[in-house]
Amino acid sequence: MTAWSDHITAPFQREFSSLWVVSDPDEVLLAPTVVATLSQRGFELVAYRDPLAFRHRYETEILPANGRGAYIVHVRGNAGMAIPWDVLQQARVVALSIPELFSAMDANTVRSVGSERYDDLWQITSSRLGMPAMGTVATKEFLATNLFRVVPDLLRQPHHLWEQAFDLFFRGSPLPYLIASYVAEKACRPEGMSVIDAALILSDRASFIDRVQRDWNRFAESMAQREEPPSDVIPFTLPGIRVNLDSMILDGTITPATVEQVSSSVPSWMLIGIIQDAETARNLAVERIDLLRHEIPAKGAAYGEWLRFAERHAEIVDASRSFTAAEAAGFDMMASIAPAIDDALFGWLESCFDGLSSNSYASAPAIAHQIAPHMAHRRQLGERRQALIVVDGIALDQWLILERHLRSARSDILIDTRSCFAWLPTVTGVSRQAIFTGDQPRAFAKTLGSTSPESTAWQRFWLNEGLAPQQVFYAKGLGQPGSCNDVIAGPIAEGAEVIGLVVDTVDELLHGELFGKQGLVGRIEHWLGLGEWSRLVSSLIDARYHIYVASDHGNVDVVGMGRPSEGSAAEERGERVRIYDSEVLRQKSSTTIAGSRVFQPGGLPETYKPLFAPHGRAFIPDGRRAVVHGGTSLEEVIVPFIRISRKDNT
């Protein structure tokens, strides 16, 4: 417990009430330490979004609990205006707000730092008694200096700005744009760099990575040819930047520059970032795998550690595809560490998966059903024209193929590649429906396993956010040549405010793939060559949409362990998961299916009980190889969450 969590959670005691309603427009309650403290006290957070879904849960779960459980209904707004009168009469009502908690500072500037940093800010301010009231400028200066450890007046040379940008990136703490703009105005900027460009480099991860990649390619090419690097590139020779670049190459954030001939005068520190031939590429791959082996997240790791680990894993898998069999001989790219990764992730899921839904989605979603709420949050901040493309079934490493295809077709875009957790089990009827519903699977228990309600759920979500029906659009079955014609000519051309699209092609390709993920990659590349993917994304970019790309689940190579013979005990018989409607039946099957895994995520209905196949195996004919999904492996569970925008529309 921290001083911040102690202060915020002090009123919430189960002996006072088992039902609380909280007005919390600034997501104070979703700060990580606050959520953890409330969970330890036995409280369950219930997000209030859809009135009908809430009423159903209240009547069927919360009210019948009659004090045996403890619930906090979390409202991102005025609870008195949103929550039904009869519920308010049964609950204790609390209001939390930034103006009251940080009264000395400008509230809008404090809000920009996000709930993840309120804990740190409280520790800073609570030790300063009698803080004078600050205006907007003074608040920006205070937060930049004390919270983010950026002192604008010390950025006196152009290279200081670059050193600061690298430092922020490696601390995982980019500046909010409001504060970044203030810092950029006061700092000494490199020649020709505008305030807007400098602010984006300090605040936007995609803008920073894009600039580093571009400048490194130019720098490496010049040095390899014994030429002076252009004056406007990042000064990579500075020791602090050199060290950071090395780390970015090793973790896959930056791709090494491909240089055909390297002069002997090139400094040795540069060589890790230059690919000359297959041998240098292979050596880099070996080094990356070795680092990954030693950095498998620990048991109590934050969820962000697993997301970043999965992104690095995907980069290595993707890079390994360029090797021929002869070049890869002598080392197995990932198989040697796969069992350890799988064991560690499953252990983490058992203890931490249920907590994912309580994380703030303001900066990014932690789990698939938070994607739509994240988009809604960004709309509240002023973002307009949003499109969500769900590429059904694509894994993180396969997304990188689609990303390269887009980058080669469009030089005017920014792609921010991140990830989030899919819903378990990782099947379309659960995880994809959660994406378009914007809620946990137990909220749509009656339609679990189907995709037909997605259109209605998507529209209902946005109607609750204040949009009109004609401003919202949904379509699925996209991906084949010509399939996007009506979407492009209709809602995109007409400027619908929010568009939800499902590209089914990858999921269709993976089912029945007999030659493993490598074979699937070939089929994906063939599909990309048909042009419908880049055509769809380009039409959205040209229409000035902010594009989000996600997946409902990934996929994994497996070997069959035989189909269990258990009559009609299982309600659903997937390749990586079997579903039962009672705990007795599930436990009985788990004792007869060797290595099977029992895990019940808290957000699933009580009558939906999954039994997962072990690592690398599936409930298919013994010895058969396939590419499947539904299980708990890294490649199935952690999926792409991507933002795409034009460079002039960030």
Secondary structure, 3 states (H helix, E strand, C coil): CCHHHHHHHCCCCCCCCCEEEEECCCCHHHCHHHHHHHHHCCEEEEECCCHHHHHHHHHHHHHHHCCCCEEEEEECCCHHHHCCHHHHHHCEEEECCHHHHCCCCCHHHHHCCCHHHHHHHHHHHHCCCCCCCCCHHHHHHHHHHHHCCCCHHHCCCHHHHHHHHHHHHHCCCCCCHHHHHHHHHHCCCCCCCCHHHHHHHHHCHHHHHHHHHHHHHHHHHHHHCCCCCCCCCCCCCCHHHHHHHHHHHHCCCCCCEECCCCCCCCCHHHHHHEECCHHHHHHHHHHHHHHHHCCCCCCCCCHHHHHHHHHHHHHHHHHHCCCCHHHHCCCCCCCCCHHHHHHHHHHHHHHHHHHHHHCCCCCCCCEHHHHHHHHHHHHHCCCCCEEEEEECCCCHHHHHHHHHHHHHHCCCEEEEEEEEECCCCCCHHHHHHHHHHCCCHHHHHHHCCCCCCHHHHHHHHHHHCCCCHHHEEEEEEECCCCCCHHHHHHHHHHCCCEEEEEECHHHHHHCCCCCHHHHHHHHHHHHHHCCHHHHHHHHHHHCCCEEEEECCCCCEEEEECCCCCCCCCCCEECCCEEEECCHHHHHHHHHHCCCCEECCCCCCCCCCEEEECCCCEECCCCCCEEEECCCCCHHHHEEEEEEEEECCCC
